[in-house]
Amino acid sequence: MAQFDVHRNLGQSRDSVPFVVIVQSSVFDDYRRRVVVPLVKKSHLGEVHHPRFNPMFTIGRLPVVLHPLEIVSVPADRLGKCVGTLAKESDRIIDALDELITRAHD
């Protein structure tokens, strides 16, 4: 399991959130949990009003949107099969997380 790996979501929300992406640094690989951000089916969200905060990706042929407000820590053994990586898109993911935690400008 590596940072930006995409895994199948095995949870109850898997119909609308088929995948999650690991955002946790490899520094914490010894822990039994992984911090992940859901990848929501684009068809379940409609229009994306803030593309920097909710970037869109394609996993297989499925358009999905990163949903940082739903960030969560899950046991590593509860992650489904790894289906790919978004490592080449890491800057977009980090930008979205920066939006989430950066102080608002007045």
Buried (B, 14 or more C-beta within 10 A) or exposed (E): EEBBBBBBBEBEEEEBBBBBBBBBEEEEEEEEBBBBBBBBBBEBBEEBEEEEBBBBBEBEEEBBBBBBEEBEEBEBEEBBEEEBBBEEBBEBBEBBBEBEEEEEEE
